[in-house]
Amino acid sequence: MPPAPAAPPAPAAPAAPPTPPAPFGHAAAPTAPGRPPGRPPTSPPLGPPSPRTPPYGVPLPPTAQTPPYGVPTPPYAAGTPPYGVPLPPPGASPGTAPGQPRPPAPPRTQAAAAHDLLICAAAPALAASGTDGQLRGQGLQGFYRSGVRTLARMELRLGGIEPMPLQGALTSAAEARFVGSVRIPGDPDPDPALTVERLRHADGTETVTVRNAGGRPARLPLEITFGTDLGLLGDIAAGQRSADLPSQVQSAGLRWAGHGRSASVSARPTPHAVLAGAGVLRWDLEVQPGARWSVDLQAELESVPPGGRPPTGRGQGVPLPWSEPEVRCDDARAQRLVPASLDALAALLLADADRPTDLYAASGAPWRFGLTAADALWAARWTLPFGTRLAAGSLRALARRQHAGRHGGPGTATPSGAPAGAAAAGPGEGLIPGPMRHGGPELPPTCTATEATLLFVTVLAEAWRWGLPRHEVIELLPAMERALASLRASVAEGPDGPEGFVVDLSRAPEERSSRTAVARCEVQAQAYRAALHGAELLAAFARPGAAEWLSWAAALRERFRERFWIDDLAGGRPAAALLGGGRTVPAVASSFVHLLDVGLSREGGLHEGLLDREQTRLLAQRLAAPELDCGWGLRTLSAKSPRFNPLGHRSGAVRVHETALAVAGLADAGFEREAGQLLEGLLGAAEHFDGRLPEMYAGEQRVTGCPPVPHPAACRPAALSAAAGVHLVLSMAGIRPDAPGGRVVVRPASSTPLGELQLTGLRVAGEPFSARVSRIGVAVVEEASPQLQLGAG
């Protein structure tokens, strides 16, 4: 998926993946969406549409010739198709004279894919190639730094031929090893005597080693051809490829300059020949039997892109923002998954140049290799068992980006159904910026600023429960209160949308008056949880408004149970969304899992959810049914939907983090059979992906002996899926701390789907914490702060 981050923020279009990423840096600010490509022209199962009604059933303003989202179209003349190209005369092909052959069509530009690449990442740098290790300048191949391709081509030949590729694999998220073989010319031995090893790091370094295992000296040239276009990652992701720039000799290597950028490659030892016109460095080798020869290469970006100082990676001397945990369990897949996931997450760590210790996670490589607020907050939340430093850094980084806005003033009315007692927020106040996101075939695009703003409150509250120091919480309370103010202002009233429910927080005032809003199921769950968490923080720190938010949350819960539930032959299910006039969107989607994510409360408890017990039971059955569970995880849209697409990232693909949410939520709610079924699917997929789960993969039905089908636009590594891998395993231990209350509860899954599970190196209340769950589901705390009272759920 394409990157959204940029500095300064740039709008991101809600298109199906992959789309051109924004320049490297911070997340793009919310913008008015355009029509998502691929939207079916037929009417949805919501009833017959009017001429101005898009598929998801939201009426448009009465503007002539205006498609969804308010983009005007020009009037069409007779004989002119919608895109304004005159029709050819009868019998003639478009663009040709009558009777003349049609010229060949220009080649189509196809967006780059990443599923078949081996990607090393060490934010803000990455390297992508095939498994042979050669960089050929095709698609996304190359070395990148801060969103610029420093090298597009690095093709190695020994004795004039390319080594035969034998192996290419990641040794860590940031490093890869490639091995090839070459026969010595004229050697009668049928076995190749020379091996070529390439050790690559995402930061632009590579070591090439030639080993001679034969019985006679190897005298032959080693030539490496370099080239680059200094292109931007966003342009390259969209399929745009510029010609290579001319190279110049520089010291012990080559240099390129163009487009206001420059890069170089250097080598040690110095090459015997440098051919600048061809971009070739050459060494004349003589490798004796049993000996080896090596060269170190370094690709560097010499000038940074304009537009301010981009984020940096984790600097030298800055420790990882989590402890060093150790996971042991009977299921070897889970035991491998946690360290591999943390390794992937470490490769995505960024920091603002002026705040090097405030680390946060980039969304993913290669498409969104910068800050996307919602993804960074999910990663911070799910790594809280290893310490609160990532959460603190992420929250501070996002508080600096939060829209300050202006209060509506004392005379501003509070929206109907919102908590009273405080002024409503002005336009944009309290919003955490985020890019647009495709909403799938049933709903319009949405802005991730809504999810990020609500999740900000939850992460702060749960980090406080895990042991975030009190003074750090106080520092972030104003930003949390601004986020609550944004929530208060987003409650729909009257013609604005489904009254009393939360709609998109990023909608501009003019948009509210021109188009009815959509109240999404997952947004209600996130808003409800944020209200409860916000109330807890306000009460604990003697801030006003706690009682009002508790009352509002209770009222939302009653409204949701009454108006968001759809009765059907299977007993019922939640609606995917609520439209104006009380109409429901009946799609069956994985977004339902957010209703199970109720959030950590005091004394090691969990909040009451929006659903009652019977509704939760019916939802658990629905999630475990084959229409959503493909055997590798939850599809984003039911396979029974006429708009199901196993590769659609909102219409049928498996998004790893949503399945992880379901596993944890179902286990917490006591539906362990369903949780175990989904857990098994994700662990099976992780095994096929070498323990490094991608952001998503196809929702094809699981077939014995066949691996899951990869998605060409999935980020890997991705912050969401890496943190989800951690959450998936740790949720089976059921550790629920309340550091301010001096208590921790351990309530493991009694069915013990992972067998015996031992966790060491965790952190609760700033102190080491270890626990063990036996094969019969009995939990034992083996290490904890003496200030904590231990309890069982």
C-alpha positions in Angstrom: 0.0 0.0 0.0 1.2 3.5 -0.8 2.9 5.7 1.8 0.8 8.4 3.3 3.4 10.2 5.5 4.9 13.5 4.4 6.5 16.7 5.8 4.7 19.0 5.4 1.5 16.9 5.3 0.1 16.2 1.9 -3.3 14.8 1.0 -3.7 11.1 0.2 -6.3 9.9 -2.1 -8.6 7.0 -1.1 -7.7 4.7 -3.9 -7.4 1.0 -4.0 -3.8 -0.1 -3.5 -1.2 0.5 -4.6 -1.5 4.3 -5.2 1.3 6.8 -5.4 2.7 7.5 -1.9 3.1 11.0 -0.5 6.6 12.2 0.0 8.5 10.7 2.8 7.8 12.1 6.2 4.7 12.8 8.3 1.2 11.6 7.6 -0.9 13.5 5.2 -3.7 15.7 6.5 -7.3 14.7 5.8 -8.7 15.8 2.5 -11.9 15.6 0.7 -12.0 12.2 -1.0 -12.5 11.4 -4.6 -14.4 8.5 -6.1 -12.6 5.2 -5.3 -11.5 3.3 -8.5 -13.3 0.1 -9.2 -16.6 1.2 -7.6 -19.3 -1.0 -9.2 -21.9 1.0 -11.2 -24.7 -1.3 -10.1 -26.9 -0.5 -7.1 -26.1 -2.0 -3.7 -28.4 -4.2 -1.6 -29.7 -1.0 0.1 -32.6 -0.4 -2.3 -32.8 1.2 -5.7 -30.5 4.3 -6.0 -31.6 7.6 -7.3 -29.6 9.2 -10.2 -27.5 11.0 -7.6 -27.1 8.2 -5.1 -23.7 6.4 -4.9 -23.6 2.7 -4.2 -23.4 3.1 -0.4 -26.7 4.8 -0.3 -25.8 8.3 0.9 -27.8 11.0 -1.0 -25.7 13.6 -2.7 -26.4 17.3 -2.7 -28.8 18.4 -5.5 -26.1 19.5 -7.9 -26.6 18.7 -11.6 -24.0 16.4 -13.1 -22.1 15.9 -9.8 -20.8 12.4 -9.0 -20.1 11.2 -5.5 -17.9 13.4 -3.2 -18.9 16.7 -5.0 -16.5 16.6 -8.0 -18.2 18.5 -10.9 -18.1 17.0 -14.4 -18.2 19.0 -17.6 -21.3 18.9 -19.8 -21.1 16.2 -22.5 -21.6 17.2 -26.1 -23.3 15.0 -28.6 -21.1 12.2 -29.9 -18.6 12.7 -27.0 -18.0 10.0 -24.4 -17.6 11.1 -20.8 -13.9 11.6 -20.9 -14.2 14.2 -23.7 -12.7 12.3 -26.7 -14.6 12.8 -29.9 -16.0 9.6 -31.4 -14.4 8.3 -34.7 -16.5 8.2 -37.9 -18.5 5.0 -38.4 -16.2 2.1 -39.4 -13.0 3.8 -38.3 -10.9 2.9 -35.3 -10.3 5.6 -32.7 -7.3 7.8 -33.5 -7.0 6.6 -37.2 -8.2 7.7 -40.5 -10.9 5.6 -42.2 -9.3 2.5 -43.8 -6.0 2.9 -42.0 -4.6 0.2 -39.6 -4.9 1.1 -36.0 -1.5 2.0 -34.5 -0.2 0.0 -31.5 -1.4 1.2 -28.1 1.3 2.7 -25.9 2.4 0.5 -23.1 0.3 0.8 -20.0 2.0 1.9 -16.8 1.5 -0.7 -14.0 1.9 0.1 -10.4 4.9 -1.7 -8.8 4.4 -4.8 -6.7 6.2 -5.9 -3.5 5.1 -9.4 -2.8 7.9 -11.1 -4.8 10.6 -8.8 -3.5 13.0 -9.4 -0.6 12.9 -6.1 1.4 15.3 -5.1 4.1 14.2 -2.1 6.2 16.0 0.2 8.7 13.9 3.3 8.7 14.3 5.7 7.0 16.3 3.4 4.7 15.3 0.3 2.8 16.6 -2.0 0.1 14.5 -4.2 -2.3 15.6 -6.8 -4.8 14.7 -10.3 -6.1 16.1 -13.3 -4.3 19.1 -13.4 -6.6 20.4 -10.2 -5.0 20.8 -8.2 -8.2 19.4 -4.7 -8.4 18.1 -4.3 -12.0 16.2 -1.1 -11.7 12.9 -2.9 -12.3 9.8 -1.9 -10.3 10.8 -1.1 -6.7 14.3 -2.6 -6.8 17.0 -0.4 -5.3 18.4 1.2 -2.2 16.2 4.0 -0.7 16.8 6.7 1.9 14.2 9.2 3.0 12.0 8.3 0.1 14.7 8.8 -2.6 16.1 5.9 -4.6 19.9 6.2 -4.1 20.7 3.2 -6.3 18.4 1.5 -8.9 20.9 -0.8 -10.4 23.8 -2.9 -8.9 24.4 -5.9 -11.2 27.4 -8.1 -10.4 29.3 -10.2 -12.9 32.2 -12.5 -12.3 34.2 -13.4 -15.3 31.6 -11.8 -17.5 28.7 -13.9 -16.2 26.1 -13.5 -13.4 26.5 -15.9 -10.5 23.9 -18.7 -10.5 21.6 -17.7 -7.6 21.4 -20.4 -4.9 19.9 -18.6 -2.0 18.5 -15.3 -0.9 16.9 -14.7 2.5 16.6 -12.2 5.3 18.8 -12.7 8.3 17.0 -9.9 10.1 14.5 -7.3 9.1 17.3 -5.0 8.2 19.8 -7.5 6.6 19.8 -10.1 3.8 22.2 -12.7 2.5 22.5 -13.9 -1.1 24.7 -16.8 -2.3 25.5 -17.6 -5.9 28.1 -19.8 -7.6 30.4 -19.5 -10.6 32.5 -22.1 -12.4 36.1 -21.2 -13.1 36.5 -21.0 -16.9 38.1 -24.1 -18.3 37.8 -26.0 -15.0 37.1 -29.7 -15.8 35.5 -30.3 -12.4 31.7 -30.4 -12.8 31.2 -28.7 -9.4 31.4 -24.9 -9.3 34.5 -23.8 -7.4 33.6 -20.2 -6.8 30.9 -18.9 -4.5 29.8 -15.3 -4.3 28.2 -14.1 -1.0 26.5 -10.7 -0.7 25.7 -9.4 2.7 23.3 -6.5 2.4 22.1 -4.0 5.0 19.1 -1.6 4.4 21.3 1.4 5.2 23.1 1.1 1.9 26.0 -1.1 2.8 26.9 -4.3 1.1 29.9 -6.7 1.4 30.7 -9.0 -1.6 32.9 -12.0 -0.9 34.3 -14.3 -3.5 35.5 -17.7 -2.2 37.6 -20.2 -4.2 37.0 -23.8 -3.1 38.7 -25.2 -6.2 42.1 -26.7 -6.7 43.7 -23.9 -8.8 43.8 -20.1 -8.8 40.9 -18.1 -10.1 42.0 -15.2 -12.3 39.0 -13.3 -13.6 37.4 -9.8 -13.4 34.7 -8.7 -11.0 32.5 -6.0 -12.5 29.6 -4.3 -10.8 27.4 -2.0 -12.9 25.6 0.8 -11.0 22.9 3.3 -12.0 20.2 5.4 -10.5 17.4 7.8 -11.5 17.2 9.4 -8.0 13.5 8.9 -8.3 11.0 9.4 -5.5 9.4 6.3 -3.9 5.9 7.6 -4.6 6.6 8.0 -8.3 8.3 4.6 -8.5 5.4 2.9 -6.7 3.0 4.3 -9.3 5.0 2.7 -12.1 7.0 5.7 -13.2 10.6 5.0 -14.2 12.9 7.8 -15.3 16.1 7.2 -17.3 19.2 6.7 -15.4 21.3 9.8 -14.7 24.8 10.1 -16.1 27.5 9.0 -13.6 30.7 10.8 -12.7 33.9 9.5 -11.2 34.3 10.4 -7.5 37.2 9.2 -5.4 36.8 5.4 -5.2 33.4 5.2 -6.8 30.7 7.0 -8.7 28.3 10.0 -8.2 25.0 11.0 -9.7 23.2 14.4 -9.5 19.8 15.4 -10.8 16.3 16.6 -9.7 17.9 18.6 -7.0 19.3 15.5 -5.4 22.6 13.7 -5.4 23.9 10.3 -4.4 27.2 8.3 -4.5 28.6 4.9 -4.2 32.1 4.1 -2.8 34.1 1.0 -2.6 36.9 -0.5 -0.5 39.4 -1.6 -1.8 39.6 0.9 -4.6 38.6 -0.5 -7.9 41.3 -1.1 -10.5 39.1 0.6 -13.2 36.2 3.0 -13.1 34.1 3.4 -16.3 32.0 6.4 -15.6 30.1 6.2 -19.0 29.0 2.7 -18.3 28.7 3.1 -14.5 31.0 0.2 -13.9 33.5 -0.5 -11.1 36.0 -3.3 -12.0 38.5 -5.4 -10.0 40.9 -7.9 -11.5 40.9 -10.8 -9.1 43.3 -13.5 -8.4 41.9 -15.8 -5.7 44.1 -18.7 -4.6 42.7 -22.1 -3.7 41.0 -22.0 -0.3 41.3 -18.1 -0.2 38.7 -15.4 -0.4 38.5 -11.8 -1.5 36.0 -9.1 -0.3 34.9 -5.6 -1.2 32.7 -3.2 0.9 30.3 -1.0 -1.0 28.4 2.0 0.5 25.6 3.9 -1.3 24.7 7.3 0.2 22.2 10.0 -0.3 24.3 13.2 -0.3 21.4 15.7 -0.2 18.1 15.4 1.5 14.8 16.3 -0.3 13.4 19.8 0.2 10.6 20.5 2.6 12.2 20.4 6.1 14.2 17.9 8.0 12.8 14.4 7.4 12.4 12.0 10.3 15.5 10.0 11.3 15.9 6.4 12.3 16.8 5.2 15.8 20.1 6.9 16.4 23.2 5.3 17.9 23.0 5.2 21.6 19.2 5.3 21.6 17.9 2.0 23.1 15.0 0.1 21.8 11.8 1.4 23.4 10.9 -2.0 24.9 12.4 -4.7 27.1 14.0 -7.9 25.8 11.3 -10.5 26.4 11.6 -14.2 26.0 8.7 -16.4 25.0 8.7 -20.1 25.5 5.7 -22.3 24.7 4.8 -25.7 23.3 3.8 -24.1 19.9 7.1 -23.4 18.1 5.3 -21.1 15.6 4.2 -18.7 18.4 7.6 -18.9 20.0 9.2 -17.7 16.7 6.5 -15.2 16.0 7.2 -12.8 18.9 10.9 -12.1 18.3 10.4 -11.9 14.5 7.6 -9.4 15.0 9.7 -7.3 17.4 12.6 -7.4 14.9 10.3 -6.2 12.1 8.9 -3.4 14.3 12.4 -2.3 15.3 13.2 -1.8 11.6 10.3 0.7 11.3 11.3 3.0 14.2 11.5 6.7 13.4 12.0 9.8 15.4 11.7 13.5 14.7 15.0 15.1 14.0 14.7 17.5 17.0 13.3 14.7 19.3 15.6 11.7 18.8 14.4 9.8 21.8 10.7 10.1 21.0 10.5 7.0 18.9 7.4 5.9 16.9 6.7 3.3 14.3 6.5 4.0 10.6 3.4 2.4 9.0 5.3 -0.1 6.8 7.7 -0.7 4.0 7.8 0.0 1.2 4.5 1.8 0.6 3.9 3.8 3.8 7.4 4.3 5.1 6.6 7.2 7.4 4.3 8.2 10.3 0.6 7.2 9.9 -0.8 8.1 13.3 -3.4 5.2 13.7 -0.8 2.5 12.8 1.8 4.0 15.2 -0.7 4.0 18.0 -1.8 0.4 17.5 1.9 -0.6 17.5 2.5 1.4 20.7 -0.6 -0.1 22.4 0.2 -3.7 21.6 3.8 -3.4 22.9 2.8 -2.0 26.3 3.6 -5.4 28.0 7.3 -4.7 27.1 7.3 -1.1 28.5 5.7 2.2 28.0 8.5 4.0 26.1 7.2 3.5 22.6 3.7 4.6 23.7 5.2 7.7 25.4 7.2 8.6 22.3 4.4 8.0 19.9 1.9 10.0 22.0 4.3 13.0 22.3 5.1 12.9 18.6 1.4 13.0 17.7 0.5 15.6 20.3 3.0 17.9 18.5 1.1 17.3 15.3 -2.4 17.6 16.8 -4.6 20.3 15.3 -4.8 23.1 17.9 -7.9 24.6 16.4 -10.0 27.1 18.4 -12.9 26.5 20.7 -16.2 27.4 19.5 -16.6 29.8 22.4 -18.9 29.9 25.4 -21.9 30.5 23.2 -21.3 27.5 20.9 -24.0 24.8 21.3 -23.0 21.3 22.3 -24.2 18.8 19.7 -27.3 16.8 20.6 -26.3 13.6 22.3 -22.8 14.8 23.2 -21.7 15.3 26.8 -22.6 18.7 28.2 -20.6 20.9 30.4 -17.9 22.2 28.0 -17.7 24.2 24.9 -17.8 22.4 21.6 -14.6 22.1 19.6 -13.9 24.5 16.7 -13.2 23.1 13.2 -10.4 20.6 13.4 -9.6 21.1 17.0 -8.0 18.1 18.7 -7.7 16.1 15.5 -4.7 13.8 15.0 -3.9 14.1 11.3 -4.2 11.0 9.1 -4.6 10.1 5.5 -7.7 9.0 3.7 -8.5 5.3 3.5 -10.6 3.3 1.1 -13.8 2.2 2.6 -14.5 -0.8 0.4 -17.4 -1.4 -1.9 -20.1 -0.7 0.6 -19.0 2.6 2.2 -17.4 5.8 1.2 -13.7 6.5 2.1 -12.9 7.5 5.6 -10.1 9.5 7.2 -7.8 7.7 9.5 -7.7 10.8 11.6 -10.9 9.6 13.3 -9.4 6.3 14.4 -6.1 8.0 15.4 -7.8 10.7 17.5 -10.0 8.2 19.4 -7.1 5.7 19.8 -4.9 8.5 21.3 -7.2 8.6 24.4 -7.1 4.8 24.7 -3.4 4.4 24.4 -2.7 7.1 27.0 -5.2 5.5 29.5 -3.8 2.0 29.0 -0.2 3.1 29.1 -1.1 4.7 32.5 -2.5 1.3 33.6 0.7 -0.4 32.5 2.9 2.0 34.4 3.5 5.2 32.4 4.9 7.7 35.0 2.4 10.1 36.4 4.2 13.3 35.3 4.3 12.0 31.7 0.6 11.4 31.8 -0.1 14.9 33.1 2.0 16.3 30.2 -0.2 14.6 27.7 -3.6 15.4 29.3 -4.3 18.6 27.4 -3.9 16.7 24.1 -6.2 14.0 25.4 -8.8 16.7 26.3 -8.6 18.2 22.9 -9.1 14.8 21.4 -12.3 14.4 23.5 -13.4 17.8 22.4 -13.1 16.6 18.8 -15.2 13.6 19.6 -17.8 15.8 21.2 -18.1 17.9 18.1 -18.5 14.8 15.8 -21.8 13.6 17.2 -24.3 13.8 14.4 -27.5 15.7 15.0 -30.6 16.2 12.8 -29.9 16.2 9.1 -26.2 15.9 9.7 -26.4 12.1 10.0 -27.7 9.4 12.3 -28.5 11.4 15.4 -26.6 10.6 18.5 -23.9 8.6 16.8 -20.3 9.5 16.0 -19.4 10.3 12.4 -16.1 11.2 10.7 -14.2 13.6 13.0 -12.4 15.2 10.1 -15.5 16.5 8.2 -15.4 20.2 7.4 -18.4 22.3 8.3 -19.4 22.8 4.6 -19.2 19.1 4.1 -21.6 18.5 7.0 -24.2 20.8 5.4 -23.9 19.3 1.9 -23.8 15.5 2.6 -25.3 13.2 5.2 -22.6 11.5 7.3 -22.1 7.8 7.8 -21.9 6.3 11.4 -19.6 3.3 11.1 -19.8 0.4 13.5 -16.1 0.4 14.4 -16.1 4.2 15.0 -18.9 3.8 17.6 -16.8 1.1 19.3 -13.7 3.3 19.3 -15.6 6.4 20.5 -17.3 4.5 23.3 -14.0 3.1 24.5 -12.4 6.5 24.3 -15.2 8.1 26.3 -14.7 5.5 29.1 -10.9 5.8 29.1 -11.2 9.6 29.0 -13.5 9.6 31.9 -11.1 7.5 33.9 -8.2 9.8 33.2 -10.3 13.0 34.0 -11.5 11.5 37.3 -8.0 10.3 38.3 -6.4 13.6 37.7 -9.2 15.8 39.1 -10.2 17.2 35.7 -13.8 18.2 35.0 -16.2 16.2 32.8 -15.7 12.6 33.9 -19.3 12.0 34.9 -20.7 13.6 31.7 -18.5 11.2 29.5 -19.6 8.2 31.5 -23.2 9.2 31.0 -22.7 9.8 27.3 -21.0 6.4 26.9 -23.9 4.6 28.7 -26.4 6.4 26.4 -24.4 5.5 23.3 -24.4 1.8 24.4 -28.2 1.8 24.7 -28.6 3.5 21.3 -26.2 1.1 19.6 -27.9 -2.0 21.0 -31.3 -0.7 19.8 -30.5 0.7 16.4 -27.3 -1.0 15.2 -28.5 -4.6 15.5 -29.9 -6.4 12.5 -32.1 -9.5 13.1 -31.7 -12.3 10.6 -32.2 -16.1 10.3 -29.0 -16.7 12.1 -30.1 -14.7 15.1 -28.7 -11.3 14.2 -25.6 -9.3 13.6 -24.3 -5.7 13.9 -24.8 -3.3 11.0 -21.6 -2.2 9.2 -22.9 1.4 9.4 -25.9 3.5 10.0 -27.1 6.1 7.4 -29.3 9.0 7.7 -32.9 8.2 8.5 -31.9 5.1 10.4 -31.1 3.0 7.4 -28.5 0.3 8.0 -25.7 -1.0 5.8 -26.1 -4.8 6.2 -22.6 -5.8 5.0 -20.9 -8.6 7.0 -17.3 -7.4 7.6 -14.3 -7.9 9.8 -14.8 -4.4 11.2 -17.2 -6.0 13.6 -14.1 -7.2 15.6 -13.7 -3.7 17.1 -16.8 -4.3 19.1 -14.9 -6.9 21.0 -12.0 -4.5 21.9 -13.5 -3.1 25.0 -10.3 -1.8 26.7 -8.5 -2.1 30.0 -10.2 -0.7 33.1 -9.4 -0.4 36.8 -8.3 -3.3 39.1 -7.4 -5.4 36.1 -10.9 -5.5 34.7 -12.3 -4.8 31.2 -15.0 -2.3 30.2 -18.5 -3.4 29.3 -18.8 -3.5 25.6 -21.4 -2.0 23.2 -22.9 -5.5 22.8 -24.8 -7.5 25.4 -23.8 -11.1 26.1 -26.2 -12.7 23.6 -25.2 -10.3 20.9 -21.5 -11.1 21.6 -22.3 -14.8 21.3 -23.9 -14.4 17.9 -21.0 -12.2 16.7 -18.5 -14.9 17.8 -20.4 -17.5 15.8 -20.5 -15.2 12.8 -16.7 -14.5 12.9 -15.9 -18.2 13.1 -18.2 -19.1 10.1 -16.6 -19.8 6.7 -18.0 -16.7 5.2 -15.5 -14.6 7.2 -12.9 -17.1 8.4 -11.0 -18.3 5.3 -8.8 -20.6 7.4 -5.9 -18.1 7.4 -7.8 -15.4 9.2 -10.8 -13.1 8.8 -11.8 -11.7 5.4 -12.6 -8.0 5.4 -15.9 -8.8 3.7 -18.1 -11.9 3.7 -17.4 -14.3 0.9 -21.2 -14.4 0.3 -21.2 -10.7 -0.7 -21.5 -10.1 -4.5 -18.7 -7.6 -4.1 -16.3 -10.0 -2.4 -12.8 -9.8 -3.8 -10.1 -12.0 -2.1 -7.5 -9.4 -3.0 -9.6 -6.4 -2.0 -8.0 -4.8 1.0 -11.5 -3.7 2.2 -13.5 -6.3 0.3 -12.1 -9.7 1.1 -8.4 -9.7 1.9 -7.2 -10.8 5.4 -5.9 -7.9 7.4 -3.8 -9.4 10.1 -4.4 -6.9 12.9 -8.2 -7.4 12.7 -7.9 -11.1 13.2 -5.6 -10.5 16.1 -8.2 -8.2 17.6 -10.8 -10.9 17.2 -8.6 -13.6 18.9 -7.9 -11.4 21.9 -11.5 -10.1 22.2 -13.1 -13.5 21.8 -10.8 -15.0 24.4 -11.5 -12.2 26.9 -15.3 -12.7 26.3 -15.0 -16.4 27.0 -15.4 -17.7 23.4 -12.2 -19.6 23.4 -13.1 -22.2 20.8 -13.7 -19.4 18.2 -10.6 -17.6 19.4 -8.5 -20.8 19.1 -9.7 -21.4 15.5 -8.7 -17.9 14.4 -5.4 -18.1 16.3 -4.5 -21.3 14.5 -5.2 -19.6 11.1 -2.8 -16.7 11.8 -0.1 -19.0 13.2 -0.4 -21.2 10.1 0.0 -18.1 7.9 2.9 -16.8 9.9 4.7 -20.1 9.3 4.5 -19.7 5.6 5.7 -16.1 5.8 8.8 -17.1 7.8 7.3 -15.7 11.0 7.1 -12.2 9.5 3.4 -11.5 8.9 2.6 -9.0 6.1 0.1 -6.3 6.5 -2.5 -8.4 4.6 -2.9 -11.4 2.2 -5.6 -12.8 0.0 -8.8 -14.1 1.6 -8.7 -17.3 -0.5 -10.1 -20.3 1.2 -7.4 -22.4 2.9 -6.4 -25.5 0.9 -4.3 -28.3 2.4 -0.7 -28.1 1.2 -1.1 -24.6 -0.3 0.3 -21.5 1.4 -1.7 -18.3 1.7 -1.7 -16.1 -1.5 0.3 -13.0 -1.0 -1.1 -9.5 -1.7 1.0 -7.5 -4.2 0.4 -4.2 -2.3 1.0 -5.4 1.2 3.6 -3.8 3.4 6.1 -6.2 4.9 7.3 -5.3 7.4 4.2 -3.5 8.6 3.8 -1.9 12.1 0.2 -3.2 12.4 0.9 -6.8 11.6 4.2 -6.9 13.5 2.5 -5.6 16.7 -0.5 -7.9 16.1 1.9 -10.9 16.1 3.0 -9.9 19.6 -0.6 -9.2 20.8 -1.8 -12.5 19.4 0.5 -14.5 21.6 0.5 -12.4 24.7 -3.3 -12.1 24.8 -3.4 -15.8 25.6 -1.7 -15.1 28.9 -4.4 -12.5 29.8 -2.2 -10.1 31.8 -4.2 -7.1 32.9 -2.4 -4.5 35.1 -3.5 -1.5 37.0 -0.3 0.1 38.1 -1.9 3.2 39.6 -4.1 0.9 41.7 -1.2 -1.4 42.6 -2.8 -4.5 41.2 -2.2 -7.0 38.3 -4.6 -9.7 37.2 -3.6 -12.8 35.1 -6.5 -14.5 33.4 -5.2 -16.9 30.7 -7.3 -18.7 28.2 -8.3 -21.9 30.0 -8.2 -23.9 26.8 -4.4 -23.1 26.5 -4.3 -23.1 22.7 -0.5 -22.6 22.8 0.1 -25.3 25.4 2.4 -24.2 28.2 3.4 -20.6 27.9 6.2 -18.8 29.7 6.8 -15.1 29.4 9.8 -13.4 30.9 11.2 -9.9 30.5 7.8 -8.1 30.5 7.4 -4.8 32.3 4.6 -3.8 34.7 4.7 -0.6 36.7 8.3 0.0 35.5 9.5 -3.3 37.0 10.3 -6.7 35.5 7.4 -9.1 35.3 7.3 -12.8 34.4 4.4 -15.3 34.3 3.9 -18.9 33.3 0.7 -20.6 32.1 0.5 -24.4 32.5 -1.0 -26.8 30.0 -4.2 -26.9 32.2 -4.6 -23.1 32.2 -3.2 -22.3 35.6 -1.2 -19.0 35.8 1.7 -18.4 38.1 3.4 -15.0 38.4 7.1 -15.7 38.8 8.5 -12.2 39.0 6.7 -8.9 39.8 7.1 -5.6 41.6 6.7 -6.0 45.4 4.3 -3.1 45.2 1.7 -5.0 43.1 -1.1 -7.1 44.5 -1.6 -10.2 42.4 -5.0 -11.5 41.5 -6.6 -14.0 39.1 -9.4 -13.1 36.8 
